[in-house]
C-alpha cells in the first residue's frame, strides 16, 4: 500500500480545508467540505479535490475511480489529516472539497417549479439538511433558503442532506417576500406550515386543493413562522395530530406536507400530468 501523500496537519491544503469550517471562509472561497462516501459520491460533478486514506481508497474504489474519470485530483492522507479536515467525531476516511452549487432564484422560477420547499427562519443546520433530503425524496423541483435561514454549506447541513444537496436546485439568501411573490408569479400556491394553522392538511387533501403547483414555507424549529410571514401565504396549514403527541418536529412535519403535495400532484388531473408550454 502506497504511503499517504498528505501527512502534516500544517500542510497548506489541510489548513485551507479546515478553515472552511467557518462560514466566512466558505463564503470567501465559495467552497465547502463534503464528508463521507455517500456525500463524496454524489458530489463528483462539483468536486475540486478528494482526500482519502489508503484504507478508504480501497473500500471506496468506485468513488476514487469516478473522481479520477471526472478529472478530479485524488490525494491520499493519514487518518489524522482526514480527522483534521472533518467535522465529525468519527470520520469515514474520505472528504471532498466542493464548489458552491446554489442556483439563482430567478433560474428556479424560470423552470416553473411545481413543488418547492421554502426554509424561512430555519436556524438548525441538521434540520435544514434533513428537510432538503425530504424534499428530494418527495420529488420537489427546488428548495429555497431565505436570508434568515442557516447556511446551506454548514457541515452539519451537508451531512444531514445525505447527498440530496447535489440532486436538486437550491437557492440561498433570498428575502422571504421575494420568494413568495416570485413563486406566486409563476402560478404556485403558497402554503405556510404551522401547528396553529386554520386549515387542516387532511381537509385540504379532501377538498382537492393541493393538486396544483405548491410552495411550502417552513419556519423556525422553536417558534414557527412569524405573523408577517404567515400573512404572505395563501393559506396557513396544520398537520393534524390524531394521537396524543404534543407536536411534530420540523423535519417530520415537512416530510408529511411535501409527500401530501407529491401524492396530490400525481393523482389524475394533478399538475404532474400537465406539460407547460
FENLIN-V220133 format. One line per field, one symbol per residue. phi: phi as a letter, one per 40 degrees, with the letter a starting at -180 (. if undefined). burial: 1 if it has 9 or more other ideal C-beta (glycine too) atoms within 8 Angstrom, else 0. Layout:
# FENLIN-V220133
phi: ???
burial: ???
This chain:
# FENLIN-V220133
phi: .ccdcbbbcccdccccccccccdccccccfaabbbgccccdccdcbcbabbacdcccccbccccccccccgccbbcacdcccccccbccbcbgabbcbcdbcbddccccccfcbabbbcbgcbccccdccccccccccgccabbbcccbccdcddccccccfgcdcbacbbbgcdccccccccccbgcccbccacbccbbdccccccgcbccdbbcbbbcccbgbcdccdccccabbbccbcbbccabcdcccccccccccccccccdgccccbbcc
burial: 0001011000101111110100001100001111111011111100101111110110010011011101010111110011011101001111111101101010111011111111111101111111111111010111111100111111111111111111011111010101110111010111111110101110011000011111111111000010001101101111100000000101101111111111011000011000000
